[in-house]
Amino acid sequence: MRRVTAIIETSSENYSAYIVGVDGVTATGATLDEVKQNLVEAVEELMESCKETGSPVPEELSGEYELNFSHCN
């Protein structure tokens, strides 16, 4: 199974996250758990959108993968 890196950054008010190499998939949350869950949901929404529109799934998210969260700051 391939590991996909998700970066979590801390600001003064919340956390934000994105997936390395995948444009447009971001999330925010008040806690680490919340931002992780929101990022997973953002990926699910992207996959559904690709399916509905016939757009290609980003290579990083095709096939079997797991998100590997890395917390910066």
Secondary structure, 3 states (H helix, E strand, C coil): CEEEEEEEEECCCCEEEEECCCCCCEEEECCHHHHHHHHHHHHHHHHHHHHHHCCCCCHHHCCCEEEEEEECC
